[in-house]
């Protein structure tokens, strides 16, 4: 089975595209079996990791920063890749032929490209958000609205640009040398250059354009940080970029780099094939290479949640909470100055008393409102201490 499955790419070219003497029917080879096994492992890993991210991020929905909205959408796009692209690829390699019918062929090819577009476009939105946060820090209050608008555009473009798949792909059968049915683009293009043009358009929208935008965004960010660092050095003052914002910037840079590193080799191989399709018939490229490169691209869906967990403290804390929530201890009172009392009353109450010795020191007694879900361990508890002298 041809393992090169770039969007718009024909999995099984007919003898109108390749000479009949070099046309070979796909088989469930050893390389394909290894590919299916690895895809199954990636499926389980990506599903668990991305669901864990969604669960963790949505725990504090009301107070979540705008960057979490981006992470939720990125995890959703990765889950779409996980539950559409991965099972489809594994099942197709096992069955070799297409047994699901024409309607499923069109629908699944459409969903497959939607998932890949969404993953790329949301990564672009993250880059644009980080650029705005660094270059225009005073406009951070409008970031949530802008991010929602950009995310809506990203998902809408993903659906719109993937629509041609429903008309290009269809179930095709042939009777020679044996009866064989496949989901392919055979007959959808009148000339080879039309198919190449469609593939190049998809390749540009799916990889080249997002890559260009991401490179421009982070180039501007690095230039701004470089200029700011020089100004800070001249003033001998502290860096004007908060640590939390810098940590988020590093996280987004790693997410973008993993996207580029995971998908670039695969798309370059596809680009080579589009302009030189006879290379596969001449066995210039071993089938195992295309298998490896495609799996490396799918690995990106597993890396995104791991990167988020690496750069986010509360994610690691929540995961530890899941492991230790079999029992929890009662919260103990903490005293900082004078007396501190914490309870779970509905409204925080504050009292200030002057010291009896007339020293001018004041003791602030706080009744803190600590809202804790039942059954959670102390790692998940919040300890509030307020003092005033």
N, C-alpha and C positions, 0 to 999 in steps of 0.2 A: 504494500500500500504506500503510495506516495506520501511521505511524511511532511512534505513542505506544504503547510496549510495556511498560507497568508490569505487575508481577506480578499475575496475576488479571485483567488487562485483556483484553477481547475485541478481537482484531485486526480482526475483520471482523463487525460487527454484522449480524444478519439484518433483514429488513423487519418483523419483529415488534418490533424495538427502534426502528427509524427508519422513517419513512414511505417507501413504495416509490418515490415520485417524487423523493426526495432521495438514495436509496441509489445509490452509485456503486461499481463494482468497482475494486479497486486495480490500479495499473499500475506498470511499472518506469520511473518518471519520471526526469527529469534530476537532480532533487534526490536521488532514491534512488541513482542512479549515483554521484554525488559522495559520498554516505554510504558506499557500499560501498568506494570507493577509500580514503577516510580510515580506515575500519574496518580495511582490510588493513594500512595503515601502522601503526595502533595495535596491531594483532595482532603484527606483527614486533617492534616496539619493546618492548611489554610482555613478550613471550616472552623476548627477549634479556636485558632488564634483570633480570627476576625470576629467571631461571635463573642469571644471574651472581651475584645475591644469595645464592641457595641454595648455589651452589658455594663462594662465599667464606666464608659463615657456617659451613659444615660442615667447613672445613679443620681447625679446631681444636675438634673436637667435645668432647673430654674437659675442656677448660678454658674453655669458652665461658660467659659470664655468662648469667643467667636471661633477660635481655632479648633475647638472641639466639634463644631458643626462641620468643618472641613474633614476632620478625621472620621466622623460618622459616615459622611458621603463616600470617602475613600474606602472605608471598610465595606460599605454597601456595594461599591463597584467591584471590589476584590471578591466579595461573596458571589456576585453575578458571574464573574469569571470562574469561580470555584464550582458553582452549581450548574453552569451551562457549558462552558468551554471544556473543562476537564472531563466530566462524564461523557460528553459528546465525543471527544477525542479518543477516550479509552474504548467506548463501545464501538466506534467506527473502525478502530484498528482490530478489534476482535472479530467483528462480523465481516470485515473487508468490503462487502457489498452494502448497499443502502436498502434496508427493508422497511423503513418507516413511511414510505409513500411520498408523493409530490408535495402535499401541503406541509408535512413536517419538515421536509427538506428546505422549503422556502422560509418557514418560520424559525427554524433553528439556526440557519445561516444568518438570518436577520438578528436574532438575539445574541449570537456569537459576536457579531461585529459591534452591536450596541455595548456589550460588556467591555470590549477592548477599547472602543472609543471613550467610554465613560472613565475607565481607569486612566487613560492618557489625559483627557481634558480636566479631570479633577486634580491631577498632579499639576497641571498648568495653573488652575485656580489657586492652589496653595502657593505657587511661586509668585503670582500677582499679589496675593494677600501679604506675603512677606516683604515684597518690594514696597507696598504702600505703608506697611508698619515701620519700616526703616527710613524710607525717604520722606514720609509725611506722618510722623508720630502723633501730631496734634489732631489728626483726623481719625484716630482709633475709635472714637465714639460712633462713627458711621460705618465701621468695618462690618458689623453684623448685617446691616441692610445690603451693603455692597456684595458681601459674600453670598447671601441668599440669591441675589440677582444673578451673580456669575454662575452659581451652581445650577440655577434654573436654565440658564443659557447652555451650560455644559451638557446637561441631560437632554435638552431639546435638540441640540446639534447632534448628539450621539444617535438619537432616534432618527432624525432627518437624514443624516449622512448614511445611515445603515439601510434605509428603505430600498435603495436599488438592489440589494441582495435578494429581495423577495421576487424580483423580476429577472435577475440574471441567473440565479441558481434554479434548477429544476431536476426532477428525476429523469435520467436518460438510460435507455437499455440498448444492448447490442447482442446479436446472436452469434457472432463469430469471434474467436474460435469456439467459445461456449456462451451460453446465455449469461449475461452479466448486467446488473442494474446498478447505477451509481447516481449520487447527487453531485451534479457538475454543471459547468457553464457551457457545455457543448451546444452549438447552434444559437447561442445568445448574441454572438458577434459575427458580423458579416466578413470581417477581415481581422487578421492577427493584430494589426496596429491598433484597432479599436479596443481589443482586450488589454493590450499593453497600456494604452492611455487610461483605461479605467483602473487598472492596477496601480499605475503611477499616481493617479489622483487620490486613490485610497491610501497609498503609502505616504503621500505628502500630508494628507489631513491627519493620518493616524500617528505619524512619527516625525516627519521633517518639520512641519509647522509647530507642533508642541515643543520639539527640541529647540527650535530657533527662539521661541518665546521664553523658554526656561533659561536658555543661555543669556539672553538679553537681560532678563530680570536679575539674575544673580551677578551678572557683570556690573550692572548699575548698583546693586547692593554692596559688592566688594569695593567699588570705587567710592561710594559714600562712606563706608566704614574706614577706608584708608584715609580719606580727607578728614573725617572726624577724629581719627587717631592722631593725626598730625596736629590738629587744633588743640586737642586735649594735652598733647605733649608740650606744646608751646605755653598753654595756660597752667600747666602742672596741676591739673585738676582731674577729677574722676571721669571715667568714660560716661558719656551721656546716653548710652544704650543700656537699658535695664538687663539684669542677668536673666530674668525669665524670658524676655523677648529674644535675647541672644541664644538661649537654650532652644527655644522654638525655631529660631532661624537655622541652627545647626541640624535640628531634626528634619526640617523641610529640605535642607540641602542633601542630607543623606538619602531621603526618600526619592528625590529627583535623580541622584547619582545611581541608585539601585535600579530605577526604571531605565535609565540610559544604558547601564552596563548589562542588564538582563536582556533587553530587546534589540540592541544594536547589532550584535552578530547575526541574529536570526533574520532581521530585515535586510542586512547586507547580502546574505546568502540568497534571499528571495529576489533582491534586486539583480543579482547576477543571473539567476534563473530566468527572470522575465526577458532579459536582453540576450540570453544564450540558453534557450530551453534544451538544446541538444546535448548539453553537458551531462544531463542525467543518463541519457541513452548511451553515452560514451564512458560512463562510470568514472568521470573525473572527480565526482564527489561521492564518497561512501554514504550509504543510507543512514548509517549510525551517526554521522555528523549532523544531519538535519534533525534526527531524533533528539540528540543532545541539546542542540540550540533551541528547539521548541520547548523542551522541558525546562531549560534555563530561563526562558521567558516566563513560563508559568510559575517559576519559583519566586518571581517578583510579588505575586499575591500573598505568599507566605512571609516575605521579608517586611512588608509594610507594617503589620501589627507588631512584629518584633522590634522594629525601629521605634515605634510609638512607645512601647513598654520600656525600651532602653532609656529614652529621653524624658520619660514622665514618671515622677516619683509616685503619684497617687495611684497609677495603674499597678505598680508593683505592690503597693500596700493593699489594694483591693484584692489582688490575686492571693496574697498571703492570708487575707481575711477569709477567703473561701476555704482555705485549707485548715484554718484553726477555729472555725466558728461552731465546732461541736459543743463547746461550752464557753461561758464568759463569766468573769468575776465582777463583783460589785465595784462600782467606781468609788475610789477613796477621795476624801477631801484633801485639797492641797492648800497650804498656808504660805503666803509670800511675805506680807507685812501685816502685823497685827493678826487679824483673823480673816479667813476667806471661807465662804460657805457656798457650796454649789448644790443646787437641787433642780428638779425638773418642773418647776412652776411654770405657768403659762406665760408670765410676763417678767422680764428681768427687773429686779428692784435694787436700787442703789441707795446707800446711806453713808453719810460722811460725818465722823465725830472728831471733835478736837481732843487732842491728848490732854489727860488730866493735869499733867505737869506744865501745861501751857508752853510747850516747846515749839508750837507752830506746825507740828506735823499732823497730817490728817490721815485717817485710816479709811479706806474705801472698801466697804463690804458689799460684795456682789452676790446676788442670787441669780445664777446663770441659767439660761434656758438651753438645755442640752437635749436635742432631739436625736435619739438613738433608736435605730431599728432593733427590734427584739431579736435575741439569739445571736448577736454579733459579738465578736471578741474585742479585747481591749485595743488591738491594733486599729480598729475601725472607730474608736471613740474619740471625741474631740474634748480636749481639756482647755477650758477657758479660764485664764487668770488675768485679772485687771487690777492694777494698783496705782495709787497716786500719792505723792508725798508733797 
